[in-house]
Structure formats: structure tokens, C-alpha cells
């Protein structure tokens, strides 16, 4: 088979029928471009929602409800699970407060790997903290400042307090933590709890009852973050199996996943109907082309071209139309994507409509594949063309 020659002949004939060829291209564009826009909206919307959930650590947080009794060893075992990104004990919430001037701050323990402090320095020792954005605003505090901090307790109706100075290492972004609070090493929270329980805190020089060497600390709660969105529901099930009631964002995650599935179903239904219509159109156009060019094809048969070569002639012309239509549809989608994102996107980095390079490649492959199958199905009539037909027309 002289592939180079048949390819050239098909292209020359395709150019000579430029108006019919243009109509074929536009007919395919009318199918492909709306499908690209629809899939771009689906992918862009779901990707933005999913990325928003993934970048917000609060979505992956699992909060124990009610008063628990957790040992440090149990929480350490949680942190070693493959589906857990961060786990750290928490002291009693009523004891985890600090007074800076007139402002009462919630205290939260932190350690390396804390999702809320990603990219920020981690406090070490008993004199370093990271402030929340709202607390820093109210205290007019900046990184490097030292804050005079007090911890109060009530003993036999008498209010007592101890003071210490804490250095601000960094300030959290507002979106990371919107309450008045500070993040410190677990040791500082344990010191505050011990002081309020009447125990001595030797590291800070606070007097109180001696702590028994054999006494094991029990924590009422913990801070825990799943490694990914997909790990939230399995962890909830795990804690339920441990008879532990926890609060998660599993419902929110499930809603986004359900939206993705539903949009995928709608897209594939529409895409299936559209591709079926495109297949029928190409099939009919190929039948018409074979009938219209019967004389030219019989002459090619007379010149020694086989049935396979004649079929390739017809198929190549369908592929030319498909290729041009795919390129033109991609350009139109690019314009539509830019307009949609400009109109509807408010947050930088998010998309109302978005496609990746692999999506363009998949669309091109699908268009070429459907066109090739449809053209081949409709072009088998060339097998009936006899060389004698060309002789009669010479």
C-alpha cells in the first residue's frame, strides 16, 4: 500500500472540497467545544472544592467529644498510624488558658508536624509561643516580642497567680486559627495544669505539692489530624469501634465526593449522547462521500489501489476533519475558560473551569478514535467499487 501517495491524494481532495470539509469541521466543533466546557466546569469546580478542603487542616481534624482518659502511650500509638498526620495530647480545656494583660488566651499544644503551623517556627521549651492572628492584633504583638503572662488559680476562695515571660516566635494567619489563642509546647500546658491542680512546677519555680514519681499523667483529649481527606471516615469508624465519640468533617467531605460523582454521571451521559450523534454524523457523511466520489475512487482502483488503500483514503479525510475540529475546539474552550474564571473566581489559585494537558490529550484521542471508527464503518462501501466503473468513465 502506497501510504504516502494515498495520504497526499486524500489531502488534495480534502482541500478541493474545502466548503464541505469546513462544514464537517464545524459540525464536530459544535459537539466537542460544549463537551470541553462542561467537563472543564466539572473538573474545575470539584478540584477547587477538593483543594480547598485539603488545604484547610480543620477539614482533617478529628475532635474527641466528652471527657476521655487517654495515656501518652495511646496517643503516641495514634500518631504512628499511617492514616494519621499529627497527634498530640491536650490538657483540660479549663486549665489551658493564659492571661496576657486583660486578654484571656486559649492554649493549644503544638509540636513538629502541626498542620496549623506549617511553614512557621515550632515553639520549644517553656518560654516560646506562636500567637493567633486575632490575639496578636489585640496585643499589638509581633514576632520577637516578649509577653508578660500570668496563670491564675483559686485556693480556698483566694485567687493566686504565677507569672512568666513568653516570647512570640510567629503569628498565625487568620485563616489558620480565628480565635484568641496561643500555641506552645505541651510542657507549658502541663505546667499550667499542674499549677492549677496545686502541684509544684520545678522548671518554673512554682511551689506546690510534690508530684509522685509513679503517677502517670492522663489526658482528657488530643489534637489529631488525618493524613488525607480519604482517611477521615476510616478514622471516625476506628474511634467509634473504640467507643469514642468524635467530631469530624466527614459529612462535608462526603458531600464534595458525592457532587463529583453526580457531575461525572451527568457529564458522561451528555458526552455519550453527543459522541453517538457525532458518530452517526460522520458515518452518514462518509457514506455520502463514498457515493459522491465513486468515480474518483473507481479510477484509483483502476490504477491499482487496493480496498484497504481506498478505505484509508476515506478514513484520512475524516481524521483531517477531526484533527482540525479538536484544535479549534481547544482554542474556543481556552477563551471560554478564561472568561468563566474571570467572571466567577474570587479566590486566587481556584478555578471555575480548568483542564489539564492530559484532558486535552484524552479529548483528542477520543475524537480521532470515534471519527476513525465511524469513517471505517461508513467507508466499507468502497469494497464494492469496481475498476470497470473507472474504465467506463474514462
C-alpha positions as CSV (number, residue, x, y, z in Angstrom):
1,X,0.0,0.0,0.0
2,X,1.4,3.4,-1.0
3,X,0.6,5.2,2.2
4,X,2.5,8.4,1.3
5,X,0.7,8.7,-2.0
6,X,-2.8,7.9,-0.7
7,X,-2.2,10.4,2.2
8,X,-1.3,13.1,-0.3
9,X,-4.2,12.4,-2.6
10,X,-6.7,12.4,0.4
11,X,-5.3,15.8,1.5
12,X,-5.5,17.3,-2.0
13,X,-9.1,16.1,-2.4
14,X,-9.9,17.4,1.1
15,X,-8.6,20.8,0.2
16,X,-10.6,20.9,-3.1
17,X,-13.8,20.2,-1.2
18,X,-13.0,23.0,1.2
19,X,-16.5,24.1,1.9
20,X,-17.8,20.6,2.6
21,X,-14.7,20.0,4.7
22,X,-15.3,23.2,6.6
23,X,-18.9,22.1,7.3
24,X,-17.6,18.8,8.7
25,X,-15.2,20.5,10.9
26,X,-17.8,23.0,12.3
27,X,-20.2,20.1,12.9
28,X,-17.6,18.4,15.1
29,X,-16.7,21.6,16.8
30,X,-20.4,22.0,17.8
31,X,-20.1,18.7,19.6
32,X,-16.6,18.9,21.1
33,X,-16.4,22.5,22.3
34,X,-19.5,22.3,24.6
35,X,-18.2,19.0,26.0
36,X,-14.9,20.6,26.8
37,X,-16.6,23.5,28.6
38,X,-18.9,21.1,30.5
39,X,-16.0,18.9,31.6
40,X,-13.9,21.9,32.4
41,X,-16.6,23.3,34.7
42,X,-17.0,19.9,36.4
43,X,-13.2,19.4,36.9
44,X,-12.5,23.0,37.8
45,X,-15.4,23.2,40.4
46,X,-14.7,19.8,42.0
47,X,-10.9,20.4,42.0
48,X,-11.2,23.8,43.6
49,X,-13.6,22.5,46.3
50,X,-11.4,19.4,47.0
51,X,-8.2,21.5,47.1
52,X,-9.9,24.0,49.5
53,X,-10.8,21.1,51.8
54,X,-7.3,19.6,51.5
55,X,-5.5,22.9,52.2
56,X,-7.7,23.6,55.3
57,X,-6.3,21.5,58.1
58,X,-9.6,21.9,60.0
59,X,-11.3,19.6,57.5
60,X,-8.9,16.8,58.5
61,X,-9.2,17.4,62.2
62,X,-10.8,14.8,64.5
63,X,-12.0,16.2,67.8
64,X,-12.8,13.9,70.7
65,X,-16.1,14.7,72.4
66,X,-16.7,14.4,76.1
67,X,-14.2,13.7,78.8
68,X,-11.8,10.9,78.0
69,X,-8.9,9.3,79.7
70,X,-6.0,8.8,77.3
71,X,-2.5,7.9,78.2
72,X,0.5,9.4,76.4
73,X,1.3,5.9,75.0
74,X,-2.1,5.6,73.5
75,X,-1.9,9.0,71.8
76,X,1.7,8.2,70.6
77,X,0.3,5.0,69.0
78,X,-2.3,7.0,67.2
79,X,0.4,9.3,65.8
80,X,2.2,6.3,64.4
81,X,-0.8,5.1,62.3
82,X,-0.3,5.5,58.5
83,X,-3.6,7.4,58.2
84,X,-2.7,10.0,61.0
85,X,-0.6,13.0,60.1
86,X,-0.4,14.6,63.6
87,X,-1.4,13.5,67.1
88,X,-0.7,15.3,70.4
89,X,-2.2,15.1,73.9
90,X,-4.3,18.0,75.2
91,X,-4.7,19.1,78.8
92,X,-8.0,20.0,80.4
93,X,-9.5,22.9,78.5
94,X,-10.5,24.8,81.6
95,X,-6.8,24.7,82.7
96,X,-5.5,25.6,79.2
97,X,-5.8,29.4,79.4
98,X,-3.3,32.2,79.9
99,X,-3.8,35.8,80.8
100,X,-1.9,38.5,78.9
101,X,-2.9,41.8,80.2
102,X,-6.7,41.9,80.1
103,X,-6.9,39.3,77.3
104,X,-7.5,35.6,78.1
105,X,-5.9,33.3,75.6
106,X,-6.8,29.7,74.8
107,X,-3.7,27.5,74.9
108,X,-3.1,24.7,72.4
109,X,-0.2,22.2,72.4
110,X,1.9,22.0,69.3
111,X,4.9,20.0,68.1
112,X,6.8,19.5,64.8
113,X,4.4,18.4,62.1
114,X,1.5,20.5,63.3
115,X,-0.7,21.3,60.2
116,X,-1.8,24.6,61.6
117,X,1.8,25.8,62.0
118,X,3.0,24.7,58.5
119,X,6.0,26.9,57.5
120,X,6.2,28.6,60.9
121,X,8.8,28.0,63.7
122,X,7.8,25.5,66.3
123,X,7.9,26.6,70.0
124,X,10.4,24.8,72.2
125,X,10.8,24.9,76.0
126,X,8.5,26.8,78.3
127,X,9.1,30.3,77.1
128,X,8.2,30.2,73.4
129,X,4.8,30.6,71.7
130,X,3.1,31.2,68.4
131,X,0.2,33.7,68.6
132,X,-3.1,33.6,66.7
133,X,-3.8,36.5,64.3
134,X,-6.6,37.9,66.4
135,X,-4.6,37.7,69.6
136,X,-1.6,39.4,68.0
137,X,-3.8,42.2,66.8
138,X,-5.4,42.8,70.2
139,X,-2.0,42.7,72.0
140,X,-0.2,44.6,69.2
141,X,2.4,41.9,69.4
142,X,4.9,40.9,66.7
143,X,7.4,38.1,66.3
144,X,10.3,38.6,68.8
145,X,8.2,40.4,71.4
146,X,8.1,39.2,75.0
147,X,4.7,39.0,76.7
148,X,4.2,39.1,80.5
149,X,1.8,36.2,81.1
150,X,0.0,35.1,84.2
151,X,-1.7,31.9,85.3
152,X,-4.3,32.2,88.0
153,X,-5.9,29.7,90.3
154,X,-8.3,29.8,93.2
155,X,-7.4,28.2,96.5
156,X,-9.9,28.2,99.4
157,X,-11.6,31.2,97.9
158,X,-8.4,33.1,97.4
159,X,-7.1,34.0,93.9
160,X,-3.4,33.2,93.4
161,X,-1.3,33.7,90.3
162,X,2.1,33.0,88.9
163,X,3.9,35.0,86.1
164,X,6.3,34.2,83.4
165,X,7.5,35.8,80.2
166,X,6.8,34.2,76.8
167,X,8.5,35.1,73.5
168,X,6.4,35.3,70.4
169,X,8.1,33.3,67.6
170,X,5.5,33.9,64.9
171,X,1.9,34.9,64.2
172,X,-0.6,32.5,62.6
173,X,-2.5,33.6,59.5
174,X,-6.2,34.4,60.3
175,X,-7.5,31.6,58.2
176,X,-5.5,29.0,60.2
177,X,-7.0,29.9,63.6
178,X,-9.6,32.6,64.0
179,X,-9.8,32.6,67.9
180,X,-7.7,34.3,70.5
181,X,-5.1,31.8,71.4
182,X,-1.5,30.7,71.6
183,X,0.3,27.6,70.6
184,X,3.0,26.3,72.9
185,X,4.9,23.1,73.7
186,X,3.0,20.5,75.7
187,X,5.2,21.2,78.6
188,X,3.8,24.7,79.2
189,X,0.3,23.4,79.1
190,X,1.2,20.6,81.6
191,X,2.9,23.2,83.8
192,X,-0.3,25.4,83.8
193,X,-2.5,22.4,84.6
194,X,-0.2,21.2,87.4
195,X,-0.1,24.7,89.0
196,X,-3.9,24.9,88.9
197,X,-4.1,21.4,90.4
198,X,-1.9,22.6,93.2
199,X,1.2,20.7,92.1
200,X,4.7,22.1,92.0
201,X,6.3,23.2,88.7
202,X,10.0,22.9,89.4
203,X,11.1,24.1,85.9
204,X,9.4,27.5,86.5
205,X,10.0,27.7,90.2
206,X,6.3,27.5,91.2
207,X,5.7,25.9,94.6
208,X,3.1,23.3,95.3
209,X,2.6,19.7,96.2
210,X,5.2,17.2,95.1
211,X,4.4,15.1,92.1
212,X,4.7,11.3,92.7
213,X,7.2,9.6,90.6
214,X,4.9,6.7,89.8
215,X,2.0,8.9,88.9
216,X,1.1,8.6,85.3
217,X,-0.5,11.7,83.6
218,X,-3.9,11.1,82.0
219,X,-5.1,13.4,79.2
220,X,-8.8,14.2,78.6
221,X,-8.4,14.9,74.9
222,X,-6.0,15.1,72.0
223,X,-5.3,17.1,68.8
224,X,-5.4,14.8,65.8
225,X,-5.3,15.3,62.0
226,X,-5.9,12.7,59.4
227,X,-3.3,12.4,56.7
228,X,-5.7,12.9,53.8
229,X,-9.4,13.5,53.2
230,X,-9.9,9.9,52.4
231,X,-8.6,8.9,55.9
232,X,-11.1,10.9,57.9
233,X,-14.0,8.5,57.6
234,X,-11.9,5.4,58.4
235,X,-10.6,7.1,61.5
236,X,-14.1,8.0,62.6
237,X,-15.1,4.4,62.2
238,X,-12.0,3.3,64.2
239,X,-12.8,5.6,67.1
240,X,-16.5,4.5,67.0
241,X,-15.2,0.9,67.4
242,X,-13.2,2.1,70.4
243,X,-16.5,3.6,71.9
244,X,-15.1,7.1,71.5
245,X,-17.4,9.8,70.2
246,X,-15.6,12.2,67.8
247,X,-16.5,15.2,65.7
248,X,-15.2,15.2,62.1
249,X,-15.9,16.9,58.7
250,X,-16.8,13.6,57.1
251,X,-20.2,14.8,56.0
252,X,-18.6,17.8,54.2
253,X,-16.1,15.6,52.5
254,X,-18.8,13.1,51.5
255,X,-20.9,16.0,50.0
256,X,-18.0,17.1,47.8
257,X,-17.3,13.5,46.8
258,X,-21.0,12.9,46.0
259,X,-21.0,16.1,43.9
260,X,-18.0,14.9,42.0
261,X,-19.7,11.5,41.3
262,X,-23.0,13.1,40.3
263,X,-21.4,15.6,38.0
264,X,-19.4,12.8,36.4
265,X,-22.6,10.8,35.8
266,X,-24.3,13.8,34.2
267,X,-21.2,14.6,32.0
268,X,-20.8,11.0,30.8
269,X,-24.5,10.8,29.9
270,X,-24.3,14.0,27.9
271,X,-20.9,13.0,26.4
272,X,-22.2,9.6,25.4
273,X,-25.2,11.1,23.6
274,X,-23.1,13.8,21.9
275,X,-20.5,11.2,20.8
276,X,-23.2,9.0,19.5
277,X,-24.6,11.9,17.5
278,X,-21.1,12.7,16.2
279,X,-20.6,9.0,15.2
280,X,-23.9,9.0,13.3
281,X,-23.0,12.2,11.5
282,X,-19.5,11.1,10.5
283,X,-20.9,7.7,9.4
284,X,-23.6,9.4,7.3
285,X,-21.1,11.9,5.9
286,X,-18.7,9.0,4.9
287,X,-21.5,7.1,3.2
288,X,-22.3,10.3,1.2
289,X,-18.7,11.0,0.4
290,X,-18.2,7.4,-1.0
291,X,-21.3,7.8,-3.1
292,X,-20.3,11.3,-4.3
293,X,-16.7,10.3,-5.1
294,X,-17.5,6.9,-6.6
295,X,-16.0,7.8,-9.9
296,X,-12.7,9.1,-8.4
297,X,-12.4,6.1,-6.2
298,X,-13.0,3.7,-9.1
299,X,-10.2,5.4,-11.0
300,X,-7.9,4.8,-8.0
301,X,-9.0,1.2,-8.1
302,X,-8.2,1.1,-11.8
303,X,-4.7,2.5,-11.0
304,X,-4.0,-0.5,-8.8
305,X,-5.0,0.8,-5.3
306,X,-6.4,-1.9,-3.0
307,X,-9.6,-1.8,-1.0
308,X,-7.5,-1.1,2.1
309,X,-6.0,1.9,0.4
310,X,-9.4,3.3,-0.7
311,X,-10.6,2.8,2.9
312,X,-7.6,4.6,4.2
313,X,-8.4,7.5,1.7
314,X,-11.8,7.9,3.2
315,X,-10.6,7.4,6.8
316,X,-7.8,10.0,6.4
317,X,-10.3,12.7,5.3
318,X,-12.4,12.0,8.4
319,X,-9.3,12.3,10.6
320,X,-8.3,15.6,9.0
321,X,-11.7,17.0,10.0
322,X,-11.4,15.5,13.5
323,X,-8.0,17.0,13.9
324,X,-8.9,20.5,12.8
325,X,-12.1,20.3,14.9
326,X,-10.1,19.3,18.0
327,X,-7.7,22.1,17.6
328,X,-10.4,24.7,17.0
329,X,-12.5,23.4,19.9
330,X,-9.5,23.6,22.2
331,X,-9.0,27.2,21.2
332,X,-12.6,28.1,21.8
333,X,-12.5,26.3,25.2
334,X,-9.4,28.3,26.2
335,X,-11.4,31.5,25.5
336,X,-14.4,30.2,27.4
337,X,-12.2,29.1,30.3
338,X,-10.5,32.5,30.7
339,X,-13.9,34.2,30.6
340,X,-15.5,31.9,33.1
341,X,-12.6,32.1,35.6
342,X,-12.6,35.9,35.3
343,X,-16.3,36.1,35.9
344,X,-16.7,33.6,38.8
345,X,-13.4,33.1,40.6
346,X,-12.9,35.2,43.6
347,X,-10.0,33.3,45.3
348,X,-6.6,33.3,43.6
349,X,-5.5,29.8,42.6
350,X,-9.0,28.4,42.3
351,X,-10.9,27.7,39.1
352,X,-14.5,27.8,37.9
353,X,-13.3,25.9,34.7
354,X,-10.0,24.1,34.3
355,X,-8.5,21.3,32.2
356,X,-5.1,19.7,32.4
357,X,-2.9,18.7,29.5
358,X,-3.9,15.1,29.8
359,X,-7.5,16.1,29.4
360,X,-6.7,17.7,26.1
361,X,-4.8,14.6,25.0
362,X,-7.7,12.3,26.0
363,X,-10.2,14.5,24.2
364,X,-8.1,14.5,21.0
365,X,-7.7,10.7,21.2
366,X,-11.5,10.2,21.7
367,X,-12.3,12.5,18.8
368,X,-9.8,10.8,16.5
369,X,-10.9,7.4,17.6
370,X,-14.7,8.0,17.2
371,X,-14.0,9.6,13.8
372,X,-11.8,6.7,12.6
373,X,-14.4,4.0,13.7
374,X,-17.3,5.9,12.2
375,X,-15.4,6.6,8.9
376,X,-14.3,3.0,8.7
377,X,-17.9,1.8,9.3
378,X,-19.3,4.0,6.7
379,X,-16.4,3.6,4.2
380,X,-16.7,-0.2,3.7
381,X,-18.8,0.6,0.6
382,X,-15.5,1.2,-1.2
383,X,-15.1,-2.6,-1.3
384,X,-18.0,-2.7,-3.8
385,X,-16.4,-0.2,-6.2
386,X,-15.0,-2.0,-9.3
387,X,-12.2,-0.8,-11.6
388,X,-14.6,-1.3,-14.5
389,X,-16.6,1.8,-13.3
390,X,-13.5,3.9,-13.8
391,X,-13.0,2.5,-17.3
392,X,-16.5,3.4,-18.3
393,X,-15.9,7.0,-17.1
394,X,-12.5,7.4,-18.9
